[in-house]
Amino acid sequence: MYYMGVDVGSVSTDIVIIDENINVIESIYLRTKGRPINAIQEGFKILQKKYNTKQIKGVGTTGSGRHICSFLIGADVIKNEITTHAVAALHTNKNVRTIIEIGGQDSKIITLNNGVVTDFAMNTVCAAGTGSFLDRQAERLDIPIEEFGNYSLKSKNPVRIAGRCAVFAESDMIHKQQLGYSESDIIRGLCEALVRNYLNNVGKGKEIRSEIFFQGGVAANIGMKTAFENSLGLKVIIPPNFKVMGAIGAAILSKELILKTGSKTQFKGFNLADKTYKSQSFECAGCSNRCEVVKIESTGTVLGCFGDRCGKWSSNLAG
């Protein structure tokens, strides 16, 4: 018998299956591409070939698309990313005091004391330092993103990059290239700038103490890990399954709920992969963010919306 966690974010959709002992036996990392339902269906197509619906005893959802995902697949637990990342980290190491999480389009910091979240902060406005920004710079430099961190480690004389804003950082990088600086020195300078930006904004006023976990897709960049360690003067740990910790936390919470209540799961089954959904986008004019909101329908019924930052649209669900 297994438990499943689904983390639907703006950049990636992560699906994890754990066993009774909370061992990760399946981990799927997919690009959302503005189509969260398609991403979930893609993951379920993979899973339905390996597992029977009756094997799933509990399901949890998290991420910005957690409510729509829960409605569609039948989740037992719906939790925010702060809670699920903390739960997964504490399961891995009960001594975790700080969690640095940087994903595709946002970043967050979580502080804990004796296994309890004491403070947190999120940045969903500025893209500087997020996975999508680093992907774009790697593409512009014609360097595989997987090698980005290794280039940083080769640097002898890192240049100082203006990292407070994604636009300024990119402009400054181009200027430094024109001045003839090496790619390694520019990339290390960028990593250091993005860490400064994170600590001065997301981490401002937060007490960062060991042990420190670095989670999210950007943790794969050894240059960012090293920049954090140099800036903080502390060791930074990248846990196993760092990319999908939110999904793991959701799965753990579903297990805890089912065992506590003795209830049966609400999971609707892997046949979601075979159903047809229609999605269309529109721009919300409610504020200066001008979010691109995706509306999802099935058989003429609006199931919900995805993509807004404030929750104005995604909080309204059918049923």
C-alpha positions as CSV (number, residue, x, y, z in Angstrom):
1,M,0.0,0.0,0.0
2,Y,1.3,3.4,-0.9
3,Y,0.7,7.2,-0.4
4,M,0.9,9.8,-3.1
5,G,1.9,13.5,-3.0
6,V,1.4,15.9,-5.9
7,D,3.0,19.3,-6.0
8,V,1.6,21.5,-8.8
9,G,3.7,24.6,-9.4
10,S,3.9,27.2,-12.1
11,V,7.1,25.7,-13.6
12,S,7.1,22.0,-12.5
13,T,4.6,19.4,-11.4
14,D,6.0,16.8,-9.1
15,I,4.4,13.4,-8.2
16,V,5.8,11.2,-5.5
17,I,4.7,7.8,-4.2
18,I,6.0,6.6,-0.8
19,D,5.5,3.3,1.0
20,E,4.4,2.6,4.6
21,N,7.9,3.4,5.8
22,I,8.1,6.7,3.9
23,N,10.6,5.4,1.4
24,V,10.3,7.2,-1.9
25,I,9.6,4.5,-4.5
26,E,8.5,6.7,-7.3
27,S,9.4,10.3,-8.2
28,I,8.2,12.1,-11.3
29,Y,9.3,15.7,-12.2
30,L,7.4,17.2,-15.1
31,R,7.3,20.7,-16.7
32,T,3.9,22.4,-16.0
33,K,4.1,24.6,-19.1
34,G,1.0,26.5,-18.1
35,R,-1.0,23.3,-18.4
36,P,-1.2,21.8,-15.0
37,I,-3.9,19.2,-15.8
38,N,-1.9,18.0,-18.8
39,A,1.1,17.6,-16.6
40,I,-0.8,15.6,-14.0
41,Q,-2.3,13.4,-16.7
42,E,1.1,12.8,-18.2
43,G,2.3,11.7,-14.8
44,F,-0.7,9.5,-14.2
45,K,-0.2,7.8,-17.6
46,I,3.2,6.7,-16.3
47,L,1.9,5.6,-13.0
48,Q,-1.2,3.6,-14.2
49,K,1.1,1.2,-16.0
50,K,2.9,0.4,-12.7
51,Y,0.3,0.8,-10.0
52,N,-3.4,-0.1,-9.3
53,T,-5.6,2.6,-8.0
54,K,-6.5,0.4,-5.0
55,Q,-2.9,0.5,-3.9
56,I,-3.1,4.2,-3.1
57,K,-4.3,4.6,0.5
58,G,-3.9,8.4,0.7
59,V,-3.2,11.5,-1.4
60,G,-2.0,14.9,-0.6
61,T,-1.6,18.0,-2.8
62,T,0.4,21.2,-2.5
63,G,1.8,24.0,-4.6
64,S,0.0,26.9,-6.3
65,G,-2.3,24.5,-8.1
66,R,-3.1,22.4,-5.1
67,H,-6.8,23.2,-5.0
68,I,-7.6,22.4,-8.6
69,C,-5.4,19.3,-8.4
70,S,-7.2,18.2,-5.2
71,F,-10.6,18.7,-6.8
72,L,-9.7,16.7,-9.9
73,I,-7.8,13.7,-8.4
74,G,-9.6,13.5,-5.0
75,A,-7.1,14.4,-2.4
76,D,-7.3,13.7,1.3
77,V,-5.0,16.6,2.4
78,I,-4.4,20.0,0.8
79,K,-1.5,21.9,2.3
80,N,0.6,25.0,1.4
81,E,4.2,24.7,0.3
82,I,5.6,26.0,3.6
83,T,4.0,23.1,5.6
84,T,4.9,20.3,3.1
85,H,8.5,21.4,2.7
86,A,9.0,21.6,6.4
87,V,7.4,18.2,7.0
88,A,9.6,16.5,4.4
89,A,12.8,18.2,5.7
90,L,12.0,17.2,9.3
91,H,11.4,13.7,8.3
92,T,14.9,13.6,6.7
93,N,16.6,15.4,9.6
94,K,14.9,16.4,12.8
95,N,17.6,19.0,13.5
96,V,16.8,21.2,10.5
97,R,16.6,24.9,11.6
98,T,16.5,26.7,8.2
99,I,15.1,25.7,4.8
100,I,16.1,27.6,1.7
101,E,13.8,26.7,-1.1
102,I,14.2,28.1,-4.6
103,G,12.0,26.9,-7.3
104,G,11.2,27.7,-10.9
105,Q,9.5,31.1,-10.3
106,D,9.6,31.8,-6.6
107,S,11.7,31.4,-3.5
108,K,11.1,31.0,0.1
109,I,12.8,30.7,3.5
110,I,11.4,28.7,6.5
111,T,12.8,28.8,10.0
112,L,12.1,26.1,12.5
113,N,12.7,25.5,16.2
114,N,12.3,22.1,17.8
115,G,10.4,20.8,14.8
116,V,8.0,23.7,14.6
117,V,7.8,26.4,11.9
118,T,8.5,29.7,13.6
119,D,8.8,32.0,10.6
120,F,8.8,32.1,6.9
121,A,8.9,34.5,3.9
122,M,8.1,34.1,0.2
123,N,9.1,36.0,-2.9
124,T,6.8,35.6,-5.9
125,V,7.3,38.9,-7.5
126,C,11.0,39.2,-8.6
127,A,12.4,36.4,-10.8
128,A,16.0,37.0,-10.0
129,G,17.6,33.8,-8.6
130,T,14.8,31.5,-9.6
131,G,15.1,28.5,-11.8
132,S,13.5,30.1,-14.8
133,F,16.0,33.0,-14.6
134,L,19.0,30.8,-14.4
135,D,17.7,28.6,-17.3
136,R,17.4,31.8,-19.4
137,Q,21.0,32.9,-18.6
138,A,22.4,29.4,-19.3
139,E,20.7,29.4,-22.7
140,R,21.9,32.9,-23.5
141,L,25.5,31.9,-22.6
142,D,25.0,28.6,-24.6
143,I,26.0,26.6,-21.5
144,P,23.9,23.5,-20.4
145,I,22.1,24.4,-17.2
146,E,23.5,21.2,-15.7
147,E,27.1,22.7,-16.1
148,F,26.3,26.1,-14.8
149,G,27.4,25.4,-11.3
150,N,30.6,23.7,-12.4
151,Y,31.6,26.8,-14.4
152,S,31.1,28.9,-11.2
153,L,33.6,26.7,-9.3
154,K,36.3,27.3,-11.9
155,S,36.2,31.1,-11.3
156,K,39.3,32.8,-9.8
157,N,38.2,36.4,-10.0
158,P,34.4,36.6,-9.8
159,V,32.9,39.9,-11.1
160,R,30.3,41.8,-9.1
161,I,26.9,41.6,-10.8
162,A,23.9,43.8,-9.9
163,G,21.5,41.1,-8.7
164,R,18.7,43.1,-7.1
165,C,16.6,42.8,-10.2
166,A,16.4,40.2,-12.9
167,V,16.5,42.8,-15.7
168,F,19.5,44.6,-14.2
169,A,21.3,41.4,-13.6
170,E,20.9,40.3,-17.2
171,S,22.0,43.7,-18.5
172,D,25.0,43.7,-16.2
173,M,26.0,40.2,-17.3
174,I,25.9,41.3,-20.9
175,H,28.0,44.4,-20.1
176,K,30.6,42.3,-18.3
177,Q,30.8,39.9,-21.3
178,Q,31.5,42.9,-23.5
179,L,34.3,43.9,-21.2
180,G,35.9,40.5,-21.8
181,Y,35.4,38.8,-18.5
182,S,35.4,34.9,-18.6
183,E,32.2,33.0,-18.5
184,S,33.3,31.3,-15.2
185,D,33.9,34.7,-13.5
186,I,30.6,36.0,-14.7
187,I,28.6,32.9,-13.6
188,R,30.2,32.9,-10.2
189,G,29.5,36.6,-9.9
190,L,25.9,36.0,-10.9
191,C,25.5,33.2,-8.3
192,E,26.9,35.5,-5.6
193,A,24.6,38.3,-6.7
194,L,21.5,36.1,-6.5
195,V,22.4,34.9,-3.1
196,R,22.8,38.5,-1.9
197,N,19.5,39.3,-3.4
198,Y,17.9,36.3,-1.6
199,L,19.4,37.1,1.8
200,N,18.6,40.8,1.5
201,N,15.0,40.2,0.5
202,V,13.5,36.8,1.3
203,G,15.9,36.2,4.2
204,K,15.8,39.8,5.6
205,G,15.3,39.8,9.3
206,K,15.4,36.0,9.5
207,E,17.8,34.2,11.9
208,I,19.5,31.6,9.7
209,R,20.9,28.8,11.8
210,S,22.3,25.3,11.2
211,E,21.3,22.8,10.1
212,I,20.4,24.4,6.8
213,F,18.6,22.5,4.0
214,F,18.7,23.8,0.4
215,Q,15.6,22.5,-1.5
216,G,14.0,23.1,-4.9
217,G,15.3,22.7,-8.4
218,V,18.0,25.4,-8.0
219,A,19.7,23.3,-5.3
220,A,21.1,21.3,-8.2
221,N,23.3,24.2,-9.0
222,I,26.5,23.7,-7.0
223,G,27.5,27.3,-7.7
224,M,24.5,28.6,-5.7
225,K,25.1,26.2,-2.9
226,T,28.7,27.3,-2.6
227,A,27.7,31.0,-2.8
228,F,25.3,30.5,0.1
229,E,28.0,28.7,2.2
230,N,30.5,31.5,1.5
231,S,28.0,34.2,2.3
232,L,26.6,32.6,5.5
233,G,29.8,31.0,6.7
234,L,27.8,27.9,7.4
235,K,27.4,24.4,5.8
236,V,24.4,24.0,3.5
237,I,22.9,20.6,3.0
238,I,21.2,19.4,-0.1
239,P,18.9,16.6,0.9
240,P,18.0,13.5,-1.2
241,N,15.0,14.2,-3.4
242,F,15.6,17.9,-3.0
243,K,13.6,18.7,-6.2
244,V,10.3,17.1,-4.9
245,M,10.3,17.8,-1.2
246,G,6.9,19.5,-1.4
247,A,5.3,16.4,-2.9
248,I,7.0,14.2,-0.3
249,G,5.6,16.3,2.5
250,A,2.1,16.1,1.0
251,A,2.4,12.3,0.8
252,I,3.6,12.1,4.4
253,L,0.7,14.3,5.6
254,S,-1.8,12.1,3.8
255,K,-0.4,9.0,5.5
256,E,-0.6,10.7,8.9
257,L,-4.3,11.7,8.3
258,I,-5.4,8.3,7.1
259,L,-3.7,6.5,9.9
260,K,-5.1,9.0,12.5
261,T,-8.7,8.9,11.3
262,G,-8.9,5.4,9.8
263,S,-10.8,6.9,6.9
264,K,-10.7,5.7,3.3
265,T,-8.9,7.8,0.7
266,Q,-10.9,10.1,-1.6
267,F,-8.5,9.3,-4.5
268,K,-10.5,9.1,-7.8
269,G,-8.0,6.9,-9.6
270,F,-5.4,7.0,-12.3
271,N,-8.0,7.0,-15.1
272,L,-7.8,10.8,-14.9
273,A,-5.2,10.3,-17.5
274,D,-7.8,9.3,-20.0
275,K,-10.3,12.2,-19.5
276,T,-10.6,15.3,-21.6
277,Y,-10.1,18.8,-20.2
278,K,-10.2,22.2,-21.9
279,S,-8.1,25.1,-20.8
280,Q,-7.9,28.7,-21.9
281,S,-6.0,31.7,-20.5
282,F,-6.9,35.4,-19.9
283,E,-5.0,38.3,-18.3
284,C,-6.3,39.5,-15.0
285,A,-6.5,43.3,-14.8
286,G,-7.2,43.4,-11.0
287,C,-3.7,44.8,-10.2
288,S,-0.3,45.7,-11.7
289,N,0.8,42.0,-11.7
290,R,-1.4,41.4,-14.8
291,C,-1.3,37.6,-14.1
292,E,-2.0,35.2,-16.9
293,V,-4.8,33.1,-15.4
294,V,-5.6,29.6,-16.9
295,K,-9.3,28.6,-16.7
296,I,-10.0,24.8,-16.8
297,E,-13.3,23.3,-18.0
298,S,-14.7,19.8,-18.5
299,T,-18.0,19.1,-20.3
300,G,-18.9,22.8,-20.2
301,T,-18.2,23.2,-16.4
302,V,-15.5,25.6,-15.1
303,L,-13.5,23.5,-12.7
304,G,-11.3,26.3,-11.5
305,C,-8.4,28.6,-12.4
306,F,-4.7,28.5,-12.1
307,G,-1.8,31.0,-12.3
308,D,-2.9,34.0,-10.3
309,R,-0.5,35.1,-7.5
310,C,-3.1,36.5,-5.1
311,G,-5.6,33.7,-5.1
312,K,-8.5,35.8,-6.5
313,W,-9.3,33.2,-9.2
314,S,-7.6,30.0,-8.0
315,S,-9.7,30.1,-4.7
316,N,-12.9,29.7,-6.7
317,L,-13.6,26.1,-7.5
318,A,-16.6,24.2,-8.9
319,G,-18.2,21.6,-6.6
